[in-house]
Amino acid sequence: MQDNLLFSRRTFARAVGAGAILAAVPKLALAATPQSDVRLNANENPYGPSPAGMRAMTDALRTVPRYPDDLSEALRSDVAHLHGVNPNQVILGDGSSDILRLAAAAYTGPGKKMIVPDPTFESIALHAATCGAEVTKVPLTAAYTHDLDKMTDGALVYVCNPNNPTATITPKAALRAYLDSLPRTTTVLVDEAYHHYVTSPDYESVIPLVATHPNLIVARTFSKIYAMAGLRAGYAIAQPEAIERLRAQQQFDAMNVVALAGARASLADTDHALLARKRNSDTKVWLAGELRKSGYEMLPSEANFVMIQLKGEVKPLIAQMRMKGVHVGRLFPAMPRSMRVTIGTPEEMQRFVDAFRTVIST
């Protein structure tokens, strides 16, 4: 993990009765039963939050009559300490998708241009279009990296690294040079939702570059490695002026007390995050081997999902897989012959492989 340990492990086992049951929940994972569908379509972490996070969230239920101001300040302080910045350089969000919405509202509008790679996570482009901005899509390079030379003339530029849906990275040297070359009138939001899964030495977080780049915003989420997708928790790091510009677009108390408590405990439980990363990596290696046995390859993946290169159109396969009880990623028009598949538990991935082999043979 590139982030340092935030603070020493604390004991959260204060809940009575239900606490002991909840502590065991993450061990069970969110694996599908033989009768249920397998969800491999939303890049979720199937193993659930850490035991410490579950206990902290249970305890937080006692505080729901109160507004979350104190917990918000505590999490901002934790995040600031983790990244070596000041609390006034941190904004919390209702998931990192909230951060993307705030950026679109703050930096785009009629007469302004938003630049996004294609394909990528669509959220921020949709928000910018709603704000009246012109959205320009720049195709990825042949290596499935961001074509940064063509992403230079917008009011706001979106860089998703690792990129969704390809799971590929844009190399650190290229991204550094790009950020150094941009005029201050162009704001760049780098989405690092899948940061914790990366193993390539050719990648780095750009959070340290915020100190010298007032036009840089970096978004992170608790939905992926920390398995809190259903709770909605995220944050961004930027210089204070950019944070204030984002905050002007945000509702009060964007995160609830349960999400705040779970996020604080999850940041502290670095062992659980490392375990989630190892499980993802091991299962991904197994899946790559199984795909090769069937004559298929996937793009190099630095995330908790893969992009499988098909021999025909993906759209009919998506429907056929669903009929087999396996949900895979949606169609990305820029890559109509590729299938995005989340890395689930080993049992879920075996069900995927079985269904995949069945549908490609028909």
C-alpha positions, 0 to 999 in steps of 0.5 A: 500500500502506498499510503502510510499507516494512519494511526495505531489499531484501536479497540472498537468492541463496545457493542453489546449483543449484535457486536459479536455477530457483526464482527463475523460478517466480513469473514462470510463475504458477500458470496452468492448462494447457488440459487442467487445471481452473481454480481460482477457488474459494479466493481464492488469488493465482495468481502465486506468492510473490516471487522473494526469498521463493522463495529464502529458503524454499529456503535455509530448508530447510537449517535444518529440523533446528532448531526455529524459535524464532530465526526466529519472534522475527525475524518478530515483530520485523519485523511489530512494526516494520512496524506500529509496535508492540512485539513483545509485541503480535504473535502468529504463526499457522499462517495467519490461520485459526489466529488465528481458532481461538485467538480462539474458544478464548480468548474464547468457550465455554458461556454466551457469545455469538459474533456474526458477519455473514452471509454471511462467512468461516465459520471462526471461527463453526465454532470458537466453536460447537465451544467451546460458544458461541451463534453469532448471525448478523447479516445484512449491510446492503442495501449489503453492509456490516456492520450494526454497530448489531446486533453489540454484545452478544457476548463476541466479535465478528467483523468481516471487512473487506473481507468474504469472500465479498462483497469489500465494505468497511465504511466507516472512519468507521462502524468507528471509531465502532463500536469506540469505542462497545463495552464493554471486555467485548466483544472484536472481531476484525477480519480484514484478510486482503484489506487489501492489495487495497483501493483505496477511500479509505473504508477504513482498517486498524484496526491503529493503533486497537489502541493505544487499544482493549484489546478489539481484535485484528487478524488478517493473512495471508500467503495472499493478496497474498503468495501463501503459502496453501499454507505457512500463515502469519499473525499478529495485532496486539493489546495484550499482555494479549490476545496472552497470552490467545491464546498460552495456547491455541496450540501451540508453534512454530505456524509452520515455518521455511520459512513463517517465512523466506518471510514475512520475505522477502515483507514486504521485497519491497514491489514484488512485492506492488504488482505483485500488486495491480496485476495483480488490479486490471487483470484485475478491471476487464476482468472487470467489462466482460465481465460487463456485455457479457453483462448481469451485474453484480458487487458493488463489489470491494475484494479479489482476488475478486468476487461476481457477481449472478445471475438465478437460483440459483447452486447448479446453475451451480456444478456446470455450471461445474465440468463445464466445468473451471472451479471457482468459489466455494461456495454461501453460503446467505445469497446463493443468487443470487450467485457468488463468483469468484477473480480469476485470471490473464488466461488463467484469467479468459478461460476463466471468461468462456467457460464462464460464457457457455456455462452461462448460455445453456443 
